Amino acid sequence: MDEFSLIRRYFAGLTDSASGVRLGIGDDAAILIPPPGHELLMTSDTLVAGRHFPLDTVAHDIGWKALAVNLSDLAAMGAKPLWCLLALTLPSSDEDWLAGFADGLRELSEQHGIALVGGDTTRGPLSITITAVGSAPAGTALRREGAKAGDVVCVTGTLGDAALALSGRAPALQQRLDRPTPRIDAGLALRGIATAAIDLSDGLAGDLGHVLAASGMGAELDAETLPMSEAFALATESAERLTLQAAGGDDYELCVCLPSSRLREARAAVEATGTTLTAIGVISAEPGLRWTRGGLPIDGPQHGYRHFDDGSAAHG
């Protein structure tokens, strides 16, 4: 099967003509119509076999996750997903694999009304790059740089499930690793409330560190407040939980900062989207990330997953 037949058979149907697409798959470039009064937000992520997902991951889950990690970036900025482009490098045109991959991509794209409008296919070691485009009313997008001293640090959902699944010790949590839930609705709900936000792809400590650096602030986090699922709690010892939850990565939850006076409002808004919002610490003017437990200082992770560290395992 040549690349043009491959595109027509598996991906042409993922363009929705009613989603602001004047011209989608099949030409040299897409023609898109931005929503009036909105700014466009663009993000791109690459998943490489054996690095960002295990080699035996089923194709459906790879298609899902490749889009999910991009949607998570849009969620962190309070953006509504609109369109995406796919650059797919394949070792061969395996039709069963392509069908599964396209189904996973389609399932998540339909949930969020995002249309595939173009891209590229080529032959080589398996890797997937998706570029996603979203929109937000002009001037409303959430950013990393707005955290202020006294703001509450919060996270959606639970932390550590994907890192534990990656270790192979918690089969019940495998879907948290393979099919993360991008918190699009939560990001939209927090627009106008949060002062800063980021998605948790490489671990709480490292990703929050990006917010602190951009904002010129520090933070104090309470290790006892990090939210965990029941399955995570049952499968782990207390001594290992902080490392998994703060440095493990692949959670794709949101970490947001917001005024303490708006915490109740923010919780209600996020809970209305079907997830939780947990306060885990406070922003301070003193630079650096500090951890406490029971009110006493403790040593805790200062960074998360790093893509160019030697000996790192497969990771998202």
N, C-alpha and C positions, 0 to 999 in steps of 0.2 A: 504494500500500500504506500503510495507516495504521500508527501506532506500535505498536499492540497486535498486529497481524498480523506486523509486522516482528520483534517480540520473540519471539512464538511460533515463527515459522519458523526463525529463525537462532540464538536464544540459549537457549530453554527447555531444550534438550537438554543444556546444560552444567551443569545441577544434578544432583549425584549424591546420591540419597536416603540413601546409606550413609555419608555423610561428616559426620555431626553436624548435618544440616539437617532440622529438624522441619517447616519451611515455607519454600520458596524462592521462585522467580519466580512472579508472578501475584497477589500481594496487596500491601497498602500497605507492608509491611515483612517482612523475613525473620525467622524464629524459629530460633535456632541454639543448639546444646548444646555449651558449652566442655568440653574434656577435664578430667576430675577432677584437681585438684592443679596445674593449669597456669594461667599468666597469659596473657592475650591481648595480642598486639602488632598495631598497626594502622598502615598507611602508605598514602599516596595520591600519585600522580604524574599529571600532565597532559602529553600530547603534542599539540602544535599543528602543523598542516601548514605546511611552509615554515620552521619554527623548529626543531622537534625531529626532523623527517625531511624529506628532499627531496620535492617535490610529485609526482615520478614514482615514488616507492617503491611496490612492489606491495602490494596489500591484505593478502595473507597475512603478509608481513613486518611490516606495521604492527600487525596483531593480535598477532603473537608479541611484538614489542618492547614494546607497551603493557603487557603482563603482565610481561615479563621485568624491566623496570626496577623494578617493585614487588617482585617476588620477590627481586631483588638487595638491596633494603633489608631484607627479612626475613632473608636469608642473613647480612647483616652483624651481625645481632643474635642469630644462632644459633637462629632460629625455624623451626618446621615450618609450611609453608603449609597453610591450611585452606579459606578462602573468599575470594571477591572480589565486588565490585560494579562495574558498568560504567555510566558516564555518557557517552553517545555523541552528539555533535553532528554532523549530516550536512547537506551542501548539498542532497542529494536521496536518494531511496531507490533507489539503483543496486543492482540485485539481484546482478549479477556481483561488484561490489565487496564487498557485504555477505557473500556466500558465501565469498569469499577471506579477508576479515577474520575471520569466524567460524571458518574452518578453522585459521588461524594461532593464534588464541586457544585453540581446542580442542587443537591439537597440544601446546602447551606446558603447558596446564592438566592434560592427561592424564598428562604426564610427571611432574608433581609432585603429583597427586591433589588439586588445588584445584578447588572447585566455585563456579560463578557463581550467586549467590543473589539478585540484584536489581540495580537501578540506574534509569536514565532514558534516554530518547531525545528529541532535539529537533532542530529545523531551524536551520541556521546554518553558518558557516565550519567546516570539518572540524577537530574536536579530539576527543581521547579522554582521559577521566579514569578511572583504575581505582583503587579502594581495596581493598587486600589485607589479610587478617587471618591471622595465624599464632599459634602458641602455643609456649611453652617452660615447662618445670617451674619453679614459683615460685622466684624469686631467681637463676635461672641465665642470663638473657638477657645477651648481650654488649652493652656500652655504649661510648661514646666517652671517658668520663671516667676510665678506670682506668689509663692508661699511667703507668709508673714509671721513674725514672732507672735506666739500665742495661738496660732492656728492649730486645730486638731488634725492629726494624721489618721486617716481611715483607710480601710481596705474593704472591697466587696468580697462576698463569698468566703471560701476557706483556702488556706495555704498549705502547701506541702504534699498534696495528693499526687501530683504528677511526678515529683521527684521521688517519692516512695515507689510509685509504679515503675519508674525507670530502673530502680534497683532490682526489680523482679520479685519483690516480697509481698506485693499486694495486688493480685490479679483482679480483685473487685474494683480497683481504682484505675484499671488500664484505660478506660474511656476518658478519664480526665487527662491522660497523656496524649492519647491518639485523636481525641475529638474535643478539644477545648471549646468552651462557650464564650464567644466574644461578647463583652458586656455593652453592646450598642445602646440598648434602652437605658441602662444605668448612666452611661455617659451623657446621653441626651437629657436625662432627668437632672443631672448635676450641673448642666450648663447654666450659668448665672448664679450658682451657689458656690462651687469650688473655686478656690483661688489658684490652684495648680493641680496637675494630674499627670499620671504616667501609667502605662500598662506594665504588668509584672511578667516579663518574658525571661529575664536572666536572674531573677531573685529579688526579693524585697530590699535587701541591704544595698545591692548595687544599683537597682533602679531608683529607689528613693534617693540614693546618693546623687543621681543626675539632677533630681529636683533641687536638692540642697545646693549643689554647685551652681545651677542656673539662677537660683534665688538669692545666693549669698547668705544662706542660713545654715543652721544645724538642727538636730532633732534628738529627742529623748524618747525611746520606745520601751514599752513594758512587755517583756517576753511572755508574761503570763496571759496577756490579752490577745495574742495571735489566734485567730479563729481556726479551728480544725474540724474536719468531718469525724463522724463516729468511727468510720472505717480506719481512718488515719490514727485516731487515738488508740484503737484496739490493737493495731499492728506495730506500734512504736513504743519505745521506752522514753521516759521524760528527758533523759540526758541527750538524746539524739534529735529531739524535735526541733529545737531552735535552728540547728544547721539546715535541716531539711526545709523548714518553713521560710527561713530568711536568706538562704543561699542556694537552694535547690533549683529554682527556676521552673519555667514551663507552666506556671499557674494561669497566666493570661487573665488575671483579675485586675481591677483598677486600684491604684493607690492615689488617694486624693487628699488635699489639704483644704480646710475650710474654717471659717470663723466658728468659735465654740457656740456663739449665739444662734447659729443656723444648723447645729448638729441634729436636733430633733426634726427639723424640716427636711434635711438631707436624708435622714434615715427613712422617713415616711415615703419620700419620693423614690428612693431606691427599692424599698420593700414592695412598692406598688409594681415594680418591674419583675418581681419574682425572685429576688435575691436579697442578701443582707448587707448591711454596712456596719462595720465594727470599728470603734475608735481604739487605736493602739498606741498613741503617743501624742507628743506636742512638738511644734516647731519652736526653736529657740534662736536667739541672736548669736549664740556662741557656735562657731563652726564645728562640724564633726558630727558623727553619729554615735550616740551613747545608749547603752542598754541597761535596764534595771530588771530586777525580779524581787517582788515583795518589798519594793521601795529601796533596795540596796543595789549599788552598781555591780554589774557583772561583765565579763568578757563576752562579746558577741560578734557575729560576722560583720565585716566591714565592706565586703563586696560579694557579688554573686558570680555567676558563670562568666568566664572570659573566653572569647572565641579563639584566641591565639595562644592560650596557655598550653604548654607541652603536656601531652598525655590526657587531655580532656576527652570525655566519652561523648557518645552521641547525645545531642541536646538540641532543644529548640530555641 
